[in-house]
Amino acid sequence: MTTANRRISINGQPAAAEETSAAAARPSSHPDAALEQVPPEPASGDDAQEPDLEAELEALRHERDVLADRELRLRAEFENYRKRASRDLVEARDRSQGEMLSELLPVLDNLERALDAAEHHDEGKVLGGVRMTRDLFVELLRRAGVEEIETVGAAFDPHVHDAVVMQPSDHAEGVVMAVLERGYRQSERVLRPARVVVSSGPVESPDTSG
């Protein structure tokens, strides 16, 4: 190809296309072009952790709500149990008292018979009715585990005896010599202490040797 033909090619369309391709292949010196070619930076670690923190926070909220609901249920159950236990206790007490009172009714019957006999001046029936009433009442107490506290001749015990009087006697000091009011106990529990007279010891005789 001659020199003229090469110039025509350069001045013509094909030559311009080659220059355009070469210019595109050469790096641009313009600042904006350099910025456009910088690849985007990856997401930072804080941005990646935000969804995880939000999920953990939501899980904690859910756990809090579950525990609060469980606490309310436990409180309601305990309150229901307390009311039920109190009601059962009252019912058991009333039932026990009713049974005891029912067993005391025959005692009242015997007392009424004794009073009726006294109105007719039948002293024998009065005495018999009173004894029957006493024996029936003692039997009821025995069945309930109640027994009389030992008194006369026993050593004074402040846990079961109430010393009303102390006076000299032929008994040793500290011995119960008389009972003013009987005492009763149920197993180890004292229902009522016995009111007693306690001996302060023998009376010292005056010294007449002088």
DRENGUVO-169840 format. One record per atom (N, C-alpha, C): x, y, z; residue in three letters. Coordinates in steps of 0.05 Angstrom, whole numbers, always signed. Layout:
N
(node (X Y Z) "Ala") ...
This chain:
210
(node (+18 -24 +0) "Met") (node (+0 +0 +0) "Met") (node (+18 +24 +0) "Met") (node (+11 +46 -15) "Thr") (node (+27 +70 -17) "Thr") (node (+22 +88 +6) "Thr") (node (+39 +109 +9) "Thr") (node (+37 +128 +31) "Thr") (node (+11 +143 +30) "Thr") (node (+2 +149 +7) "Ala") (node (-24 +163 +4) "Ala") (node (-47 +147 +13) "Ala") (node (-45 +121 +7) "Asn") (node (-67 +104 +15) "Asn") (node (-68 +101 +46) "Asn") (node (-45 +100 +59) "Arg") (node (-44 +99 +88) "Arg") (node (-56 +124 +100) "Arg") (node (-50 +148 +88) "Arg") (node (-61 +172 +98) "Arg") (node (-91 +173 +95) "Arg") (node (-100 +163 +72) "Ile") (node (-130 +163 +68) "Ile") (node (-143 +145 +89) "Ile") (node (-130 +124 +95) "Ser") (node (-141 +106 +116) "Ser") (node (-141 +119 +143) "Ser") (node (-121 +135 +148) "Ile") (node (-120 +148 +174) "Ile") (node (-141 +169 +176) "Ile") (node (-144 +185 +154) "Asn") (node (-164 +206 +154) "Asn") (node (-193 +195 +151) "Asn") (node (-195 +171 +142) "Gly") (node (-222 +159 +138) "Gly") (node (-233 +147 +163) "Gly") (node (-255 +134 +160) "Gln") (node (-269 +122 +183) "Gln") (node (-254 +100 +196) "Gln") (node (-242 +82 +182) "Pro") (node (-228 +60 +196) "Pro") (node (-206 +70 +214) "Pro") (node (-191 +90 +206) "Ala") (node (-170 +100 +223) "Ala") (node (-181 +112 +248) "Ala") (node (-203 +127 +247) "Ala") (node (-216 +139 +271) "Ala") (node (-225 +118 +290) "Ala") (node (-234 +96 +280) "Ala") (node (-243 +74 +298) "Ala") (node (-220 +62 +312) "Ala") (node (-197 +59 +299) "Glu") (node (-174 +48 +312) "Glu") (node (-164 +67 +334) "Glu") (node (-165 +93 +329) "Glu") (node (-156 +112 +349) "Glu") (node (-175 +112 +373) "Glu") (node (-201 +109 +368) "Thr") (node (-220 +108 +390) "Thr") (node (-215 +84 +408) "Thr") (node (-209 +61 +395) "Ser") (node (-203 +37 +411) "Ser") (node (-178 +40 +427) "Ser") (node (-158 +53 +415) "Ala") (node (-133 +58 +429) "Ala") (node (-137 +77 +452) "Ala") (node (-153 +97 +448) "Ala") (node (-158 +116 +470) "Ala") (node (-173 +104 +493) "Ala") (node (-191 +85 +486) "Ala") (node (-206 +71 +508) "Ala") (node (-188 +53 +523) "Ala") (node (-168 +42 +509) "Ala") (node (-150 +24 +523) "Ala") (node (-131 +39 +541) "Ala") (node (-124 +64 +534) "Arg") (node (-106 +80 +551) "Arg") (node (-120 +90 +576) "Arg") (node (-107 +89 +599) "Pro") (node (-119 +99 +623) "Pro") (node (-124 +128 +622) "Pro") (node (-146 +138 +633) "Ser") (node (-153 +166 +633) "Ser") (node (-139 +180 +656) "Ser") (node (-131 +204 +651) "Ser") (node (-117 +220 +671) "Ser") (node (-137 +237 +687) "Ser") (node (-163 +237 +680) "His") (node (-183 +254 +694) "His") (node (-188 +243 +722) "His") (node (-189 +259 +742) "Pro") (node (-194 +250 +770) "Pro") (node (-220 +235 +773) "Pro") (node (-242 +244 +761) "Asp") (node (-268 +231 +764) "Asp") (node (-267 +203 +752) "Asp") (node (-253 +200 +731) "Ala") (node (-251 +173 +719) "Ala") (node (-238 +154 +738) "Ala") (node (-218 +163 +752) "Ala") (node (-204 +145 +772) "Ala") (node (-222 +137 +794) "Ala") (node (-239 +156 +804) "Leu") (node (-258 +149 +825) "Leu") (node (-278 +129 +816) "Leu") (node (-287 +131 +791) "Glu") (node (-307 +112 +781) "Glu") (node (-297 +84 +779) "Glu") (node (-271 +81 +776) "Gln") (node (-260 +55 +773) "Gln") (node (-253 +42 +800) "Gln") (node (-255 +56 +823) "Val") (node (-250 +44 +849) "Val") (node (-273 +25 +857) "Val") (node (-267 +0 +863) "Pro") (node (-288 -19 +870) "Pro") (node (-301 -11 +896) "Pro") (node (-327 -17 +901) "Pro") (node (-341 -10 +926) "Pro") (node (-330 -25 +950) "Pro") (node (-328 -11 +972) "Glu") (node (-317 -24 +997) "Glu") (node (-338 -43 +1008) "Glu") (node (-329 -65 +1020) "Pro") (node (-347 -84 +1033) "Pro") (node (-361 -72 +1057) "Pro") (node (-384 -83 +1065) "Ala") (node (-399 -73 +1088) "Ala") (node (-382 -76 +1113) "Ala") (node (-383 -56 +1131) "Ser") (node (-368 -57 +1155) "Ser") (node (-379 -79 +1174) "Ser") (node (-363 -87 +1195) "Gly") (node (-371 -107 +1214) "Gly") (node (-395 -99 +1231) "Gly") (node (-397 -73 +1238) "Asp") (node (-419 -63 +1255) "Asp") (node (-446 -67 +1240) "Asp") (node (-446 -60 +1214) "Asp") (node (-470 -63 +1198) "Asp") (node (-478 -92 +1196) "Asp") (node (-459 -110 +1195) "Ala") (node (-466 -138 +1192) "Ala") (node (-477 -150 +1218) "Ala") (node (-469 -138 +1242) "Gln") (node (-477 -149 +1267) "Gln") (node (-505 -138 +1276) "Gln") (node (-514 -116 +1264) "Glu") (node (-539 -104 +1272) "Glu") (node (-562 -123 +1271) "Glu") (node (-566 -139 +1250) "Pro") (node (-589 -158 +1250) "Pro") (node (-586 -179 +1272) "Pro") (node (-562 -188 +1278) "Asp") (node (-558 -208 +1300) "Asp") (node (-566 -196 +1327) "Asp") (node (-558 -171 +1332) "Leu") (node (-565 -158 +1358) "Leu") (node (-595 -154 +1360) "Leu") (node (-607 -147 +1338) "Glu") (node (-636 -143 +1339) "Glu") (node (-651 -170 +1345) "Glu") (node (-640 -191 +1333) "Ala") (node (-652 -218 +1338) "Ala") (node (-649 -226 +1367) "Ala") (node (-625 -221 +1378) "Glu") (node (-620 -228 +1406) "Glu") (node (-638 -211 +1424) "Glu") (node (-641 -186 +1418) "Leu") (node (-659 -169 +1434) "Leu") (node (-688 -178 +1433) "Leu") (node (-697 -186 +1410) "Glu") (node (-724 -197 +1408) "Glu") (node (-727 -223 +1423) "Glu") (node (-706 -240 +1423) "Ala") (node (-708 -265 +1438) "Ala") (node (-709 -259 +1468) "Ala") (node (-694 -239 +1477) "Leu") (node (-695 -232 +1506) "Leu") (node (-722 -221 +1513) "Leu") (node (-734 -205 +1496) "Arg") (node (-761 -195 +1502) "Arg") (node (-781 -218 +1504) "Arg") (node (-778 -237 +1486) "His") (node (-797 -260 +1487) "His") (node (-793 -276 +1513) "His") (node (-768 -280 +1521) "Glu") (node (-762 -295 +1545) "Glu") (node (-773 -280 +1570) "Glu") (node (-770 -253 +1569) "Arg") (node (-781 -237 +1591) "Arg") (node (-811 -240 +1593) "Arg") (node (-825 -239 +1571) "Asp") (node (-854 -242 +1571) "Asp") (node (-862 -269 +1581) "Asp") (node (-848 -290 +1573) "Val") (node (-854 -317 +1582) "Val") (node (-851 -319 +1612) "Val") (node (-829 -309 +1623) "Leu") (node (-824 -310 +1652) "Leu") (node (-845 -294 +1667) "Leu") (node (-853 -271 +1657) "Ala") (node (-873 -254 +1670) "Ala") (node (-900 -269 +1671) "Ala") (node (-907 -282 +1649) "Asp") (node (-932 -297 +1648) "Asp") (node (-931 -320 +1667) "Asp") (node (-908 -334 +1668) "Arg") (node (-905 -356 +1687) "Arg") (node (-908 -347 +1716) "Arg") (node (-896 -324 +1722) "Glu") (node (-898 -313 +1750) "Glu") (node (-927 -307 +1757) "Glu") (node (-942 -295 +1738) "Leu") (node (-970 -289 +1744) "Leu") (node (-986 -315 +1748) "Leu") (node (-980 -335 +1733) "Arg") (node (-994 -361 +1736) "Arg") (node (-988 -373 +1763) "Arg") (node (-962 -372 +1771) "Leu") (node (-955 -383 +1797) "Leu") (node (-968 -368 +1820) "Leu") (node (-969 -342 +1818) "Arg") (node (-982 -326 +1839) "Arg") (node (-1012 -333 +1841) "Arg") (node (-1025 -336 +1818) "Ala") (node (-1053 -343 +1818) "Ala") (node (-1058 -371 +1830) "Ala") (node (-1040 -390 +1823) "Glu") (node (-1043 -417 +1834) "Glu") (node (-1038 -417 +1864) "Glu") (node (-1018 -402 +1873) "Phe") (node (-1013 -401 +1902) "Phe") (node (-1036 -388 +1917) "Phe") (node (-1048 -367 +1906) "Glu") (node (-1070 -354 +1919) "Glu") (node (-1094 -373 +1920) "Glu") (node (-1099 -388 +1899) "Asn") (node (-1121 -408 +1899) "Asn") (node (-1115 -430 +1920) "Asn") (node (-1090 -438 +1922) "Tyr") (node (-1083 -459 +1941) "Tyr") (node (-1087 -449 +1970) "Tyr") (node (-1079 -424 +1975) "Arg") (node (-1082 -412 +2002) "Arg") (node (-1111 -411 +2009) "Arg") (node (-1128 -402 +1991) "Lys") (node (-1156 -400 +1997) "Lys") (node (-1168 -427 +2001) "Lys") (node (-1160 -447 +1985) "Arg") (node (-1171 -474 +1988) "Arg") (node (-1162 -486 +2014) "Arg") (node (-1137 -482 +2022) "Ala") (node (-1127 -493 +2047) "Ala") (node (-1141 -480 +2071) "Ala") (node (-1145 -454 +2070) "Ser") (node (-1159 -440 +2091) "Ser") (node (-1188 -450 +2094) "Ser") (node (-1201 -454 +2071) "Arg") (node (-1228 -464 +2071) "Arg") (node (-1229 -493 +2082) "Arg") (node (-1210 -510 +2074) "Asp") (node (-1210 -537 +2084) "Asp") (node (-1205 -538 +2114) "Asp") (node (-1188 -519 +2124) "Leu") (node (-1182 -518 +2153) "Leu") (node (-1207 -511 +2168) "Leu") (node (-1221 -491 +2159) "Val") (node (-1246 -483 +2173) "Val") (node (-1266 -505 +2173) "Val") (node (-1269 -519 +2150) "Glu") (node (-1288 -541 +2148) "Glu") (node (-1281 -564 +2167) "Glu") (node (-1254 -570 +2169) "Ala") (node (-1245 -591 +2187) "Ala") (node (-1250 -584 +2216) "Ala") (node (-1245 -559 +2223) "Arg") (node (-1250 -550 +2250) "Arg") (node (-1280 -551 +2257) "Arg") (node (-1297 -542 +2239) "Asp") (node (-1325 -543 +2244) "Asp") (node (-1335 -571 +2246) "Asp") (node (-1324 -589 +2229) "Arg") (node (-1333 -617 +2231) "Arg") (node (-1324 -630 +2257) "Arg") (node (-1300 -624 +2266) "Ser") (node (-1290 -635 +2291) "Ser") (node (-1306 -624 +2315) "Ser") (node (-1312 -598 +2314) "Gln") (node (-1328 -587 +2336) "Gln") (node (-1356 -599 +2336) "Gln") (node (-1367 -603 +2312) "Gly") (node (-1394 -615 +2310) "Gly") (node (-1395 -643 +2322) "Gly") (node (-1374 -658 +2316) "Glu") (node (-1374 -686 +2327) "Glu") (node (-1371 -685 +2357) "Glu") (node (-1355 -668 +2368) "Met") (node (-1351 -666 +2397) "Met") (node (-1377 -657 +2410) "Met") (node (-1390 -637 +2399) "Leu") (node (-1415 -627 +2410) "Leu") (node (-1437 -648 +2409) "Leu") (node (-1437 -664 +2388) "Ser") (node (-1457 -685 +2386) "Ser") (node (-1453 -706 +2408) "Ser") (node (-1428 -711 +2415) "Glu") (node (-1422 -730 +2437) "Glu") (node (-1429 -719 +2464) "Glu") (node (-1430 -692 +2466) "Leu") (node (-1436 -680 +2492) "Leu") (node (-1466 -679 +2497) "Leu") (node (-1482 -683 +2477) "Leu") (node (-1511 -681 +2481) "Leu") (node (-1522 -701 +2501) "Leu") (node (-1512 -726 +2502) "Pro") (node (-1521 -745 +2523) "Pro") (node (-1515 -735 +2551) "Pro") (node (-1493 -720 +2554) "Val") (node (-1487 -709 +2581) "Val") (node (-1509 -689 +2588) "Val") (node (-1517 -673 +2570) "Leu") (node (-1539 -654 +2575) "Leu") (node (-1565 -669 +2582) "Leu") (node (-1570 -690 +2568) "Asp") (node (-1594 -706 +2573) "Asp") (node (-1594 -716 +2602) "Asp") (node (-1571 -726 +2611) "Asn") (node (-1569 -737 +2639) "Asn") (node (-1573 -715 +2659) "Asn") (node (-1562 -691 +2653) "Leu") (node (-1566 -669 +2672) "Leu") (node (-1595 -661 +2674) "Leu") (node (-1609 -661 +2651) "Glu") (node (-1637 -654 +2652) "Glu") (node (-1653 -675 +2667) "Glu") (node (-1646 -700 +2665) "Arg") (node (-1659 -721 +2680) "Arg") (node (-1655 -717 +2710) "Arg") (node (-1630 -710 +2717) "Ala") (node (-1624 -706 +2746) "Ala") (node (-1640 -682 +2757) "Ala") (node (-1642 -661 +2741) "Leu") (node (-1657 -638 +2750) "Leu") (node (-1687 -645 +2753) "Leu") (node (-1696 -661 +2734) "Asp") (node (-1725 -669 +2735) "Asp") (node (-1730 -686 +2760) "Asp") (node (-1711 -703 +2766) "Ala") (node (-1714 -720 +2791) "Ala") (node (-1713 -702 +2816) "Ala") (node (-1696 -682 +2815) "Ala") (node (-1694 -664 +2839) "Ala") (node (-1720 -649 +2843) "Ala") (node (-1734 -642 +2822) "Glu") (node (-1760 -629 +2825) "Glu") (node (-1780 -646 +2839) "Glu") (node (-1777 -673 +2835) "His") (node (-1796 -692 +2847) "His") (node (-1785 -703 +2874) "His") (node (-1764 -690 +2884) "His") (node (-1752 -697 +2910) "His") (node (-1744 -726 +2911) "His") (node (-1734 -736 +2889) "Asp") (node (-1724 -764 +2888) "Asp") (node (-1693 -762 +2889) "Asp") (node (-1683 -760 +2914) "Glu") (node (-1654 -756 +2918) "Glu") (node (-1638 -779 +2907) "Glu") (node (-1648 -803 +2908) "Gly") (node (-1633 -825 +2898) "Gly") (node (-1628 -823 +2868) "Gly") (node (-1649 -816 +2853) "Lys") (node (-1646 -813 +2824) "Lys") (node (-1628 -789 +2817) "Lys") (node (-1630 -768 +2833) "Val") (node (-1613 -744 +2829) "Val") (node (-1584 -752 +2831) "Val") (node (-1577 -766 +2853) "Leu") (node (-1549 -774 +2856) "Leu") (node (-1540 -793 +2835) "Leu") (node (-1557 -812 +2827) "Gly") (node (-1550 -831 +2806) "Gly") (node (-1547 -817 +2779) "Gly") (node (-1564 -797 +2773) "Gly") (node (-1562 -783 +2748) "Gly") (node (-1537 -766 +2746) "Gly") (node (-1529 -754 +2769) "Val") (node (-1505 -738 +2769) "Val") (node (-1480 -755 +2765) "Val") (node (-1480 -778 +2778) "Arg") (node (-1457 -796 +2775) "Arg") (node (-1455 -807 +2746) "Arg") (node (-1479 -814 +2735) "Met") (node (-1479 -823 +2707) "Met") (node (-1469 -802 +2688) "Met") (node (-1477 -777 +2694) "Thr") (node (-1468 -755 +2677) "Thr") (node (-1438 -752 +2679) "Thr") (node (-1427 -752 +2704) "Arg") (node (-1398 -750 +2708) "Arg") (node (-1383 -772 +2694) "Arg") (node (-1392 -797 +2697) "Asp") (node (-1379 -819 +2684) "Asp") (node (-1379 -817 +2654) "Asp") (node (-1401 -809 +2643) "Leu") (node (-1403 -806 +2614) "Leu") (node (-1385 -784 +2604) "Leu") (node (-1383 -763 +2618) "Phe") (node (-1366 -741 +2610) "Phe") (node (-1336 -749 +2611) "Phe") (node (-1329 -763 +2632) "Val") (node (-1301 -773 +2635) "Val") (node (-1294 -792 +2613) "Val") (node (-1313 -809 +2605) "Glu") (node (-1308 -827 +2583) "Glu") (node (-1304 -813 +2557) "Glu") (node (-1320 -792 +2552) "Leu") (node (-1316 -776 +2528) "Leu") (node (-1288 -763 +2527) "Leu") (node (-1280 -753 +2550) "Leu") (node (-1253 -741 +2552) "Leu") (node (-1231 -762 +2547) "Leu") (node (-1235 -786 +2558) "Arg") (node (-1215 -807 +2555) "Arg") (node (-1213 -815 +2526) "Arg") (node (-1235 -817 +2512) "Arg") (node (-1235 -824 +2483) "Arg") (node (-1221 -802 +2467) "Arg") (node (-1221 -778 +2477) "Ala") (node (-1207 -756 +2463) "Ala") (node (-1178 -754 +2471) "Ala") (node (-1169 -772 +2488) "Gly") (node (-1141 -772 +2496) "Gly") (node (-1135 -754 +2519) "Gly") (node (-1157 -745 +2534) "Val") (node (-1153 -727 +2557) "Val") (node (-1152 -744 +2582) "Val") (node (-1133 -737 +2599) "Glu") (node (-1130 -751 +2625) "Glu") (node (-1126 -731 +2647) "Glu") (node (-1132 -739 +2671) "Glu") (node (-1129 -722 +2694) "Glu") (node (-1100 -720 +2703) "Glu") (node (-1092 -697 +2711) "Ile") (node (-1064 -693 +2721) "Ile") (node (-1062 -704 +2749) "Ile") (node (-1041 -719 +2754) "Glu") (node (-1037 -730 +2781) "Glu") (node (-1031 -707 +2800) "Glu") (node (-1044 -709 +2824) "Thr") (node (-1042 -687 +2843) "Thr") (node (-1033 -696 +2871) "Thr") (node (-1051 -705 +2887) "Val") (node (-1045 -711 +2916) "Val") (node (-1024 -732 +2918) "Val") (node (-1003 -725 +2933) "Gly") (node (-981 -743 +2938) "Gly") (node (-959 -741 +2917) "Gly") (node (-963 -726 +2895) "Ala") (node (-943 -723 +2875) "Ala") (node (-926 -698 +2881) "Ala") (node (-901 -698 +2871) "Ala") (node (-884 -675 +2875) "Ala") (node (-894 -652 +2858) "Ala") (node (-892 -628 +2870) "Phe") (node (-902 -605 +2856) "Phe") (node (-886 -600 +2830) "Phe") (node (-901 -597 +2808) "Asp") (node (-889 -592 +2782) "Asp") (node (-902 -566 +2770) "Asp") (node (-886 -545 +2768) "Pro") (node (-897 -520 +2759) "Pro") (node (-908 -521 +2730) "Pro") (node (-901 -542 +2715) "His") (node (-911 -544 +2688) "His") (node (-940 -554 +2687) "His") (node (-948 -569 +2708) "Val") (node (-975 -580 +2708) "Val") (node (-991 -572 +2733) "Val") (node (-978 -560 +2753) "His") (node (-992 -552 +2778) "His") (node (-991 -522 +2781) "His") (node (-1012 -512 +2793) "Asp") (node (-1014 -483 +2800) "Asp") (node (-1017 -482 +2830) "Asp") (node (-995 -474 +2843) "Ala") (node (-995 -474 +2873) "Ala") (node (-1011 -449 +2882) "Ala") (node (-1033 -455 +2895) "Val") (node (-1050 -434 +2905) "Val") (node (-1042 -427 +2934) "Val") (node (-1036 -448 +2949) "Val") (node (-1029 -444 +2978) "Val") (node (-1006 -463 +2984) "Val") (node (-988 -453 +3002) "Met") (node (-968 -470 +3014) "Met") (node (-971 -469 +3044) "Met") (node (-973 -493 +3056) "Gln") (node (-977 -493 +3085) "Gln") (node (-963 -518 +3097) "Gln") (node (-956 -516 +3122) "Pro") (node (-943 -538 +3135) "Pro") (node (-961 -562 +3137) "Pro") (node (-949 -586 +3136) "Ser") (node (-964 -611 +3139) "Ser") (node (-945 -633 +3146) "Ser") (node (-956 -657 +3148) "Asp") (node (-939 -680 +3153) "Asp") (node (-924 -690 +3128) "Asp") (node (-932 -679 +3105) "His") (node (-918 -686 +3080) "His") (node (-891 -672 +3078) "His") (node (-874 -683 +3061) "Ala") (node (-848 -670 +3057) "Ala") (node (-853 -643 +3042) "Ala") (node (-833 -626 +3043) "Glu") (node (-835 -601 +3029) "Glu") (node (-837 -605 +2999) "Glu") (node (-855 -591 +2986) "Gly") (node (-858 -592 +2957) "Gly") (node (-876 -614 +2947) "Gly") (node (-890 -627 +2965) "Val") (node (-909 -648 +2958) "Val") (node (-937 -637 +2957) "Val") (node (-953 -644 +2937) "Val") (node (-980 -635 +2935) "Val") (node (-997 -649 +2956) "Val") (node (-1010 -634 +2973) "Met") (node (-1025 -646 +2995) "Met") (node (-1055 -645 +2991) "Met") (node (-1064 -627 +2973) "Ala") (node (-1093 -625 +2968) "Ala") (node (-1097 -613 +2940) "Ala") (node (-1120 -619 +2928) "Val") (node (-1127 -607 +2902) "Val") (node (-1152 -590 +2905) "Val") (node (-1151 -566 +2895) "Leu") (node (-1174 -548 +2895) "Leu") (node (-1189 -549 +2869) "Leu") (node (-1176 -554 +2847) "Glu") (node (-1189 -556 +2821) "Glu") (node (-1172 -575 +2804) "Glu") (node (-1186 -595 +2793) "Arg") (node (-1172 -616 +2778) "Arg") (node (-1160 -604 +2752) "Arg") (node (-1137 -615 +2745) "Gly") (node (-1125 -607 +2720) "Gly") (node (-1125 -629 +2700) "Gly") (node (-1123 -623 +2674) "Tyr") (node (-1125 -643 +2653) "Tyr") (node (-1104 -637 +2631) "Tyr") (node (-1095 -659 +2618) "Arg") (node (-1075 -657 +2597) "Arg") (node (-1084 -675 +2574) "Arg") (node (-1076 -668 +2551) "Gln") (node (-1080 -684 +2527) "Gln") (node (-1053 -690 +2515) "Gln") (node (-1045 -715 +2519) "Ser") (node (-1018 -723 +2512) "Ser") (node (-998 -705 +2527) "Ser") (node (-981 -691 +2514) "Glu") (node (-961 -674 +2528) "Glu") (node (-972 -645 +2531) "Glu") (node (-995 -639 +2521) "Arg") (node (-1005 -612 +2522) "Arg") (node (-1024 -609 +2547) "Arg") (node (-1018 -589 +2563) "Val") (node (-1034 -584 +2587) "Val") (node (-1058 -567 +2579) "Val") (node (-1082 -579 +2583) "Leu") (node (-1106 -564 +2577) "Leu") (node (-1113 -544 +2600) "Leu") (node (-1108 -553 +2624) "Arg") (node (-1112 -536 +2647) "Arg") (node (-1095 -546 +2670) "Arg") (node (-1078 -530 +2682) "Pro") (node (-1062 -540 +2705) "Pro") (node (-1080 -544 +2729) "Pro") (node (-1072 -562 +2746) "Ala") (node (-1087 -568 +2771) "Ala") (node (-1080 -547 +2792) "Ala") (node (-1100 -536 +2804) "Arg") (node (-1097 -517 +2826) "Arg") (node (-1095 -533 +2852) "Arg") (node (-1072 -530 +2865) "Val") (node (-1066 -548 +2887) "Val") (node (-1056 -533 +2912) "Val") (node (-1056 -547 +2934) "Val") (node (-1043 -538 +2959) "Val") (node (-1018 -554 +2963) "Val") (node (-996 -540 +2967) "Val") (node (-969 -552 +2968) "Val") (node (-959 -551 +2997) "Val") (node (-947 -573 +3005) "Ser") (node (-936 -574 +3033) "Ser") (node (-910 -559 +3034) "Ser") (node (-907 -543 +3056) "Ser") (node (-882 -530 +3061) "Ser") (node (-864 -545 +3080) "Ser") (node (-873 -569 +3087) "Gly") (node (-857 -587 +3105) "Gly") (node (-870 -589 +3132) "Gly") (node (-860 -607 +3148) "Pro") (node (-871 -611 +3176) "Pro") (node (-867 -585 +3192) "Pro") (node (-885 -582 +3211) "Val") (node (-883 -559 +3229) "Val") (node (-861 -564 +3249) "Val") (node (-843 -545 +3252) "Glu") (node (-821 -549 +3271) "Glu") (node (-832 -545 +3299) "Glu") (node (-827 -565 +3315) "Ser") (node (-835 -564 +3343) "Ser") (node (-818 -544 +3359) "Ser") (node (-829 -529 +3377) "Pro") (node (-813 -510 +3392) "Pro") (node (-792 -524 +3410) "Pro") (node (-769 -512 +3412) "Asp") (node (-747 -523 +3428) "Asp") (node (-753 -518 +3458) "Asp") (node (-759 -540 +3472) "Thr") (node (-765 -537 +3501) "Thr") (node (-742 -547 +3519) "Thr") (node (-719 -552 +3506) "Ser") (node (-696 -562 +3522) "Ser") (node (-686 -541 +3541) "Ser") (node (-690 -516 +3535) "Gly") (node (-679 -495 +3552) "Gly") (node (-696 -490 +3576) "Gly") 
